[in-house]
Amino acid sequence: MPREVQALFDWLVDGAPGASNPVAVLERFCPDLAAAGIPVARIAAFVQTLHPHIMGRSFRWSPGAAIQVNEASHAILHTAGFLNSPVGQVMQHGQPVRHRISHDGHHDIAVLRDLAAQGMTDYVALPMRFMNGTTHAITFATAAPQGFSDDDLEALQLVCRPLSRVAEILALHRTAVNLLDTYVGRNAGDRILKGHILRGDSELIRCVIWFSDLRGFTSLADRSEPGAVIRTLNELFECQVPFIQEHGGEVLKFIGDGLLAIFPISRDDTKAACASALGAADQAFAALAKLNEARTPQGEAPLRFGLALHVGDVTYGNIGGANRLDFTCIGPAINLAARLEALASRLGKQQLLSAELVAHVARPVVSLGEHELKGVSARQTVYELG
């Protein structure tokens, strides 16, 4: 084995020190292979992940160019183009696939036609087997007139063994991030990964609190089968979650048909956080209107949700039993926001704002007077947008 290949092999066995992500690994791995005399002109790695929307990612390298990273949806797994491709074959059967590339243009596989147009002569796809039983793939192409030699292929198969272990470690970390982001939220997930996992590990933060609730949920649940109820809730939350996140908010909980989110206040810029929450609300209600336009022709009743926005201090951290924790927010401000949303329902209002929030809002508002809220000692003046 060439000394340079051995050095690359050893670096991977040691866990690729100095490279903390897939791009950084490939930024050394690919040029080092070429420098070792392996005539690679294109390398592409394909790694699946556990994510509700993304099937996996591809990483593509060619000499002198930045590594291209692309994501693919789950739908691609069922396409004939993927299933019949070398990568698809490797992932399905776990065996290497090799194609000599002719330049007569007679290739049934799209990637081979593309490589032929680029002057490539040989193409090999190798499996990267993870310890959990899944198979991923990495491909190598060359423009060398004679293609890859037997020694080249032996070296590629050798270095792919430790590369698979490094790829699996990085993939597991990404899966953990994906799952935490999906189930507990981006900021909470980041805190958990950084070690904030002890019960009672918490901090006091100031934020805008978003509390929303579907109107008429009980009657909807009574007259609909469970699957339809779930679909309706998903449609409702899809009108809110993307815009909350787009405006810097974090969804903490789905409470049946309700949603709790926060917009953290950074650098004491309460006005900016309030504007972000109101901007998200505007888009959420616009999305709801568009959804209802699509539901009406199908004979489905329009959906409505109420929203309360409030500013306050909350305790943000771990709560629960020793072996079952939840990363969430608690405090009187959360309770007040929930009571405001209930009041919005009683008043027949789409959205209510607390006095604390209105104090930092530049948009015109209308006072709805003082109201008693259950569990809140003082009467509260509430507002709606003018």
C-alpha positions in Angstrom: 0.0 0.0 0.0 1.4 3.5 -0.9 2.6 5.4 2.2 0.1 8.2 1.6 -2.8 5.7 1.5 -1.6 4.2 4.7 -1.5 7.7 6.3 -5.0 8.4 5.2 -6.2 5.0 6.5 -4.6 5.7 9.9 -6.1 9.1 10.1 -9.6 7.7 9.6 -9.0 4.9 12.1 -8.0 7.5 14.6 -11.4 9.2 14.1 -10.4 11.8 11.5 -9.0 14.2 14.1 -9.4 17.9 13.2 -12.5 17.2 11.1 -15.8 17.7 12.9 -18.3 17.3 10.1 -18.7 15.4 6.8 -17.5 18.3 4.6 -14.3 18.6 6.6 -13.7 14.9 6.4 -14.1 14.9 2.6 -12.0 18.0 2.2 -9.0 16.0 3.4 -10.0 12.5 2.3 -10.6 13.3 -1.4 -7.4 15.4 -2.1 -5.3 12.9 -0.1 -6.6 10.0 -2.3 -5.6 12.0 -5.4 -2.3 12.9 -4.0 -1.6 9.2 -3.2 -1.8 8.4 -6.9 -5.4 7.2 -7.0 -6.7 8.8 -10.2 -10.0 10.0 -8.8 -11.7 12.9 -10.7 -15.0 12.8 -8.9 -16.1 11.4 -5.5 -19.7 11.4 -4.2 -20.9 10.0 -0.9 -24.6 9.3 -0.1 -25.7 8.9 3.5 -29.3 8.4 4.7 -30.5 10.0 7.8 -33.5 9.8 10.2 -35.6 12.9 9.5 -39.3 13.4 8.9 -38.7 15.2 5.5 -35.2 14.4 4.4 -34.2 11.0 3.3 -30.5 11.7 3.2 -27.7 13.9 1.9 -25.1 13.7 -0.9 -21.6 15.1 -0.8 -19.8 15.6 -4.2 -16.2 16.5 -4.7 -14.1 17.3 -7.8 -10.6 18.7 -7.9 -10.4 22.4 -7.3 -14.1 22.9 -6.5 -15.9 23.3 -3.2 -17.8 20.2 -2.0 -21.4 20.3 -3.0 -24.0 19.2 -0.4 -27.5 18.3 -1.4 -30.6 16.9 0.3 -33.1 14.4 -1.0 -36.7 13.7 0.1 -38.0 10.3 1.0 -39.9 10.2 -2.2 -36.7 9.6 -4.2 -36.4 6.1 -2.6 -39.3 4.8 -4.6 -38.4 6.2 -8.0 -37.1 4.0 -10.8 -34.2 6.3 -11.4 -32.9 5.8 -7.9 -33.7 2.1 -7.6 -31.9 1.3 -10.9 -28.9 3.6 -10.2 -25.6 2.3 -9.0 -26.1 4.0 -5.7 -29.6 2.5 -5.4 -28.2 -0.9 -6.2 -25.5 -0.6 -3.6 -27.9 0.5 -0.9 -30.4 -2.3 -1.8 -27.9 -5.2 -2.1 -24.8 -4.1 -0.2 -22.4 -5.1 -3.0 -19.9 -3.0 -5.0 -21.0 -1.9 -8.5 -18.6 -1.0 -11.3 -19.2 0.4 -14.8 -16.8 0.9 -17.5 -17.9 4.1 -19.3 -18.0 4.2 -23.1 -18.2 7.5 -24.9 -20.7 6.3 -27.6 -23.5 7.7 -25.4 -25.3 4.4 -25.2 -25.9 4.3 -21.4 -29.3 3.5 -19.8 -28.3 5.1 -16.5 -28.4 8.9 -16.3 -25.3 9.2 -14.1 -23.2 7.2 -16.6 -24.4 9.4 -19.4 -23.4 12.5 -17.4 -20.0 11.0 -16.6 -19.4 10.1 -20.2 -20.0 13.7 -21.2 -17.4 14.7 -18.6 -14.8 12.4 -20.1 -14.9 9.8 -17.3 -13.8 6.2 -18.2 -14.5 4.2 -15.1 -17.0 4.4 -12.2 -17.3 2.3 -9.0 -19.8 2.5 -6.2 -18.8 0.9 -2.9 -21.0 0.2 0.1 -20.5 1.9 3.5 -21.9 -0.5 6.0 -23.0 0.9 9.3 -23.2 -1.1 12.5 -27.0 -0.7 12.7 -27.3 -2.8 9.5 -28.0 0.0 7.0 -25.9 0.4 3.9 -24.9 3.7 2.4 -22.7 4.4 -0.6 -19.7 6.2 -1.9 -18.8 6.5 -5.6 -15.5 7.2 -7.4 -15.0 8.1 -11.0 -11.8 8.5 -13.1 -10.8 9.9 -16.4 -7.7 7.8 -16.6 -7.6 6.1 -20.0 -7.3 2.6 -18.5 -9.7 3.3 -15.7 -9.0 2.1 -12.1 -6.3 -0.5 -11.7 -6.8 -3.5 -9.4 -4.4 -1.8 -6.9 -6.6 1.4 -7.1 -9.7 -0.6 -6.3 -8.0 -2.4 -3.5 -6.9 0.9 -2.0 -10.4 2.4 -2.3 -12.0 -0.6 -0.6 -9.4 -0.4 2.2 -9.9 3.3 3.1 -13.7 2.9 2.8 -13.7 0.6 5.9 -12.6 3.2 8.4 -14.4 5.9 6.4 -17.6 4.0 7.1 -17.0 4.2 10.9 -16.4 7.9 10.7 -19.4 8.5 8.5 -21.6 6.5 10.9 -20.4 8.5 13.9 -21.2 11.8 12.1 -24.5 10.4 10.9 -25.5 9.4 14.4 -24.8 12.9 15.6 -26.8 14.4 12.8 -29.7 12.0 13.6 -29.6 13.0 17.2 -29.7 16.7 16.2 -32.6 16.0 13.7 -34.6 14.1 16.3 -34.1 16.7 19.1 -34.9 19.6 16.7 -38.0 17.8 15.6 -39.3 16.7 19.0 -38.2 19.3 21.5 -37.2 22.3 19.3 -34.0 23.7 17.9 -32.8 25.7 20.9 -33.8 23.0 23.4 -32.2 20.3 21.3 -28.9 22.3 21.2 -29.0 22.7 25.0 -29.5 19.0 25.5 -26.6 18.1 23.2 -24.4 20.5 25.2 -25.2 18.6 28.4 -28.1 20.4 30.0 -29.8 17.1 30.9 -30.1 17.1 34.7 -33.5 17.4 36.3 -33.9 20.9 37.5 -31.3 22.2 35.1 -33.0 25.5 34.1 -32.7 29.2 33.6 -34.9 32.2 33.7 -35.5 33.8 30.3 -37.7 36.6 29.0 -39.7 35.9 25.9 -42.9 36.5 24.0 -45.3 33.6 24.7 -47.5 32.3 21.9 -50.5 30.1 23.0 -53.0 29.0 20.4 -55.9 26.6 20.4 -58.2 25.1 17.8 -61.8 26.3 18.1 -64.5 23.6 18.2 -62.1 20.7 18.7 -64.4 18.7 20.9 -67.2 18.6 18.3 -64.7 18.0 15.5 -63.3 15.0 17.4 -66.8 13.6 18.1 -67.9 13.6 14.5 -64.6 12.6 12.8 -62.7 9.3 12.8 -59.3 9.5 14.6 -57.2 9.6 11.4 -59.1 12.5 10.1 -58.7 14.4 13.4 -54.9 13.9 13.2 -54.8 15.1 9.6 -56.8 18.2 10.6 -54.5 19.0 13.5 -51.5 18.6 11.2 -53.0 21.0 8.7 -53.7 23.4 11.5 -50.2 23.3 12.9 -48.7 23.5 9.4 -50.3 27.0 9.3 -48.4 28.0 12.3 -45.1 26.2 12.9 -43.2 27.3 9.7 -43.9 31.0 10.4 -43.1 30.7 14.1 -39.7 29.2 13.2 -39.2 31.6 10.3 -39.5 34.6 12.7 -37.1 33.2 15.3 -39.6 31.4 17.6 -39.4 28.0 19.0 -42.4 25.6 19.3 -42.2 23.9 22.7 -45.3 21.8 22.9 -48.4 20.5 21.1 -51.0 20.2 23.8 -53.7 18.3 22.1 -55.1 20.9 19.7 -53.1 23.6 21.4 -49.6 25.0 20.6 -47.1 26.6 23.0 -44.2 28.6 21.5 -41.8 31.2 22.6 -39.8 34.1 21.0 -36.8 34.6 23.2 -35.9 38.2 23.8 -32.2 38.9 23.0 -30.2 41.9 24.2 -33.4 43.3 25.9 -34.9 44.0 22.4 -38.4 43.3 23.5 -39.9 45.4 20.6 -38.2 43.2 18.0 -39.4 40.0 19.6 -43.0 41.3 19.8 -42.8 42.4 16.1 -41.6 38.9 15.2 -44.4 37.2 17.0 -47.0 39.5 15.4 -45.4 38.9 12.0 -45.7 35.1 12.5 -49.3 35.5 13.6 -50.2 37.5 10.4 -48.7 34.8 8.2 -50.3 32.0 10.2 -53.8 33.5 9.9 -53.2 34.1 6.2 -52.2 30.5 5.8 -55.3 29.4 7.6 -57.5 31.4 5.3 -55.8 29.8 2.3 -56.3 26.4 3.9 -60.0 27.1 4.4 -60.4 28.1 0.8 -59.2 24.6 -0.2 -61.4 22.9 2.4 -64.7 24.5 1.4 -65.0 22.9 -2.1 -64.4 19.5 -0.5 -67.3 20.1 1.9 -65.1 20.4 4.9 -65.9 23.0 7.6 -63.5 25.9 7.9 -61.0 25.7 10.7 -60.4 28.5 13.3 -57.8 28.9 16.0 -57.4 31.5 18.7 -54.2 33.0 19.7 -52.9 34.9 22.8 -49.5 36.7 22.8 -47.9 37.8 26.1 -44.5 39.0 27.3 -43.0 37.6 30.5 -40.3 35.7 32.4 -40.4 31.9 32.2 -38.3 29.1 33.7 -36.8 27.2 30.8 -35.4 23.8 31.5 -35.8 20.1 32.5 -38.8 19.0 34.4 -40.1 15.5 35.2 -39.2 12.1 36.8 -35.7 10.7 37.1 -35.9 8.7 33.9 -38.4 10.8 31.9 -37.7 14.5 31.5 -39.3 17.2 29.4 -37.5 20.4 28.3 -40.1 23.1 28.5 -41.2 26.4 30.0 -43.2 27.0 33.1 -44.2 30.0 35.2 -47.0 32.5 35.9 -46.5 34.1 32.4 -47.3 30.8 30.7 -50.5 30.4 32.8 -51.5 34.0 31.9 -51.0 33.4 28.2 -53.2 30.2 28.4 -55.9 32.1 30.2 -55.8 34.9 27.7 -56.4 32.4 24.9 -59.4 30.9 26.8 -60.7 34.5 27.1 -60.3 35.0 23.4 -62.6 32.1 22.8 -65.2 33.4 25.2 -65.1 36.9 23.5 -65.2 35.4 20.1 -61.8 37.0 19.2 -59.2 35.6 16.9 -56.3 37.1 18.7 -55.7 38.8 22.1 -52.7 40.7 23.2 -51.6 41.4 26.8 -50.9 44.8 28.2 -47.2 43.8 28.7 -46.9 43.0 25.0 -48.8 46.1 23.7 -46.4 48.3 25.6 -43.7 47.3 23.0 -45.9 47.2 19.9 -46.0 50.0 17.3 -49.1 48.8 15.5 -52.5 50.2 16.4 -54.5 48.3 19.0 -57.9 48.5 20.5 -58.6 48.0 24.2 -61.2 45.4 25.2 -61.2 46.5 28.8 -60.3 44.7 32.0 -61.1 41.0 32.6 -60.7 38.5 35.3 -58.7 35.5 34.4 -58.8 32.2 36.3 -55.7 31.7 38.5 -54.5 35.3 37.9 -54.8 37.5 40.9 -55.1 40.9 39.2 -57.6 41.9 36.5 -56.0 42.2 33.1 -56.5 44.7 30.4 -56.5 43.0 27.0 -56.2 44.2 23.5 -56.7 43.3 19.9 -55.0 44.7 16.8 -56.8 47.8 15.5 
